[in-house]
Amino acid sequence: MRAPSIYTRQRTGLDIPMTPLIDVVFQLLVFFLLTASFHAAEHLLPSSVSAPQASGTGSPTETPPPEDDFDQVVVRILWTDGQPAWQVNGQTLGGLTEVRNTLAAVAQVKADAPVILHPDPEVPLGHVIDVYDVTRLVGFPQVQFAASEAKGAG
């Protein structure tokens, strides 16, 4: 019988080189990170935005006032002299507290009425979010946003 030499290597299994495998896994990781989309889901702010109807004049159309039984509640947010102004169904209100009180009174009558937020294009987003929060806090489940054409479009 021959004695094994110290210079010969005995193979016990299949040797897999790990360096190329790690390189491929790293490249896949980099690829998926670069192609991933990290946008926040918009289900946190449920709303419906409808496109305005095309008109020959190019001016935004006013929403007709709702009937007395609150088929819909239109909250206008106007931007005058660098300050917000609020209207609920055409009634001008002095502040966000009055908007909340008015919406709470309407919610007691008909809480399932859709609320339509119609801000002027110049209104900062923070004021729109404040009114949205108020409408949700008083108990309206459905809040929609009115869309208007940008100035100069048409």
C-alpha positions as CSV (number, residue, x, y, z in Angstrom):
1,M,0.0,0.0,0.0
2,R,1.1,3.4,-0.8
3,A,1.2,6.1,1.8
4,P,-0.4,9.4,1.0
5,S,2.0,12.2,0.2
6,I,1.8,15.5,2.0
7,Y,1.9,17.3,-1.3
8,T,-1.3,15.8,-2.7
9,R,-4.6,17.2,-1.7
10,Q,-7.5,14.9,-1.1
11,R,-10.8,16.3,-2.4
12,T,-13.7,15.8,-0.1
13,G,-16.4,17.6,-2.0
14,L,-17.1,20.2,-4.6
15,D,-15.2,23.5,-4.0
16,I,-17.3,26.5,-5.0
17,P,-15.4,29.7,-5.4
18,M,-17.3,32.3,-3.2
19,T,-15.8,35.5,-4.5
20,P,-17.7,35.6,-7.8
21,L,-20.9,34.6,-6.1
22,I,-20.5,37.5,-3.6
23,D,-19.8,39.9,-6.5
24,V,-23.0,38.8,-8.3
25,V,-25.1,39.1,-5.2
26,F,-23.7,42.6,-4.5
27,Q,-24.4,43.7,-8.1
28,L,-28.0,42.5,-7.8
29,L,-28.4,44.3,-4.5
30,V,-27.1,47.6,-6.1
31,F,-29.3,47.1,-9.1
32,F,-32.5,46.7,-7.1
33,L,-31.7,49.6,-4.8
34,L,-31.1,51.9,-7.8
35,T,-34.3,50.8,-9.6
36,A,-36.6,50.8,-6.5
37,S,-39.2,53.5,-6.1
38,F,-39.4,54.9,-2.6
39,H,-42.6,57.1,-3.1
40,A,-45.0,57.3,-0.2
41,A,-48.3,55.6,-0.8
42,E,-51.1,58.1,-1.2
43,H,-53.7,56.0,0.7
44,L,-53.0,58.1,3.7
45,L,-54.9,61.0,2.1
46,P,-57.9,59.5,0.3
47,S,-59.4,61.9,-2.2
48,S,-60.8,62.2,-5.6
49,V,-59.5,64.8,-8.0
50,S,-61.6,65.4,-11.1
51,A,-60.3,67.3,-14.1
52,P,-62.2,70.5,-14.9
53,Q,-64.5,70.6,-17.9
54,A,-63.0,72.2,-20.9
55,S,-64.6,75.6,-21.7
56,G,-64.0,78.0,-24.5
57,T,-63.2,81.0,-22.2
58,G,-60.4,79.3,-20.3
59,S,-61.6,80.6,-16.9
60,P,-62.4,78.2,-14.1
61,T,-66.0,77.5,-13.6
62,E,-67.6,78.2,-10.2
63,T,-69.3,75.3,-8.4
64,P,-73.0,75.8,-8.0
65,P,-74.1,76.1,-4.4
66,P,-75.7,72.9,-3.0
67,E,-79.3,72.6,-2.1
68,D,-80.6,73.0,1.4
69,D,-80.3,69.3,2.3
70,F,-76.5,69.4,2.0
71,D,-76.0,67.2,-1.0
72,Q,-72.4,68.4,-0.9
73,V,-70.4,70.9,1.2
74,V,-68.0,73.1,-0.8
75,V,-65.2,74.7,1.2
76,R,-63.4,77.4,-0.7
77,I,-60.0,78.6,0.5
78,L,-59.2,82.0,-1.0
79,W,-55.9,83.8,-0.9
80,T,-56.3,87.5,-0.5
81,D,-53.6,90.0,0.5
82,G,-51.3,87.2,1.6
83,Q,-53.8,85.7,4.0
84,P,-56.3,82.8,3.7
85,A,-60.0,83.4,3.7
86,W,-62.6,80.6,4.0
87,Q,-66.0,80.1,2.6
88,V,-68.4,77.2,3.4
89,N,-71.2,76.9,0.8
90,G,-70.7,80.5,-0.1
91,Q,-70.8,81.8,3.4
92,T,-67.6,83.7,4.3
93,L,-66.1,82.8,7.6
94,G,-63.5,84.6,9.7
95,G,-61.1,81.9,10.7
96,L,-60.4,78.2,10.9
97,T,-62.2,77.8,14.1
98,E,-65.4,79.1,12.5
99,V,-64.8,76.7,9.6
100,R,-64.6,73.9,12.1
101,N,-67.8,74.9,14.0
102,T,-69.7,75.3,10.7
103,L,-68.6,71.9,9.4
104,A,-69.4,70.3,12.8
105,A,-72.9,71.7,12.6
106,V,-73.3,70.4,9.0
107,A,-71.9,67.0,10.1
108,Q,-74.6,66.7,12.8
109,V,-77.2,67.1,10.1
110,K,-75.7,65.0,7.4
111,A,-72.3,63.4,8.1
112,D,-72.2,61.4,4.9
113,A,-72.3,64.5,2.6
114,P,-69.2,64.8,0.5
115,V,-67.0,67.7,1.3
116,I,-65.3,69.4,-1.7
117,L,-62.2,71.4,-0.9
118,H,-61.6,74.1,-3.6
119,P,-58.4,76.1,-2.8
120,D,-57.1,78.9,-5.0
121,P,-53.9,78.0,-6.8
122,E,-52.0,80.5,-4.7
123,V,-53.0,79.0,-1.3
124,P,-50.0,77.3,0.4
125,L,-50.4,73.6,0.9
126,G,-50.3,73.9,4.7
127,H,-53.6,75.8,4.8
128,V,-55.2,73.2,2.5
129,I,-54.0,70.4,4.8
130,D,-55.4,72.3,7.9
131,V,-58.9,72.4,6.3
132,Y,-58.6,68.8,5.3
133,D,-57.7,67.8,8.9
134,V,-60.6,69.8,10.2
135,T,-63.1,68.1,7.9
136,R,-61.9,64.7,8.9
137,L,-61.9,65.6,12.6
138,V,-65.5,66.7,12.6
139,G,-66.5,63.4,11.0
140,F,-66.8,63.7,7.3
141,P,-65.7,60.4,5.7
142,Q,-65.5,61.6,2.1
143,V,-63.3,64.6,1.2
144,Q,-62.7,65.5,-2.5
145,F,-60.5,68.2,-4.1
146,A,-61.6,70.4,-6.9
147,A,-59.1,70.9,-9.6
148,S,-58.9,74.1,-11.7
149,E,-56.9,74.9,-14.8
150,A,-53.6,76.7,-14.3
151,K,-53.6,80.4,-15.3
152,G,-52.5,80.9,-18.8
153,A,-53.6,77.4,-19.9
154,G,-56.3,76.9,-22.5
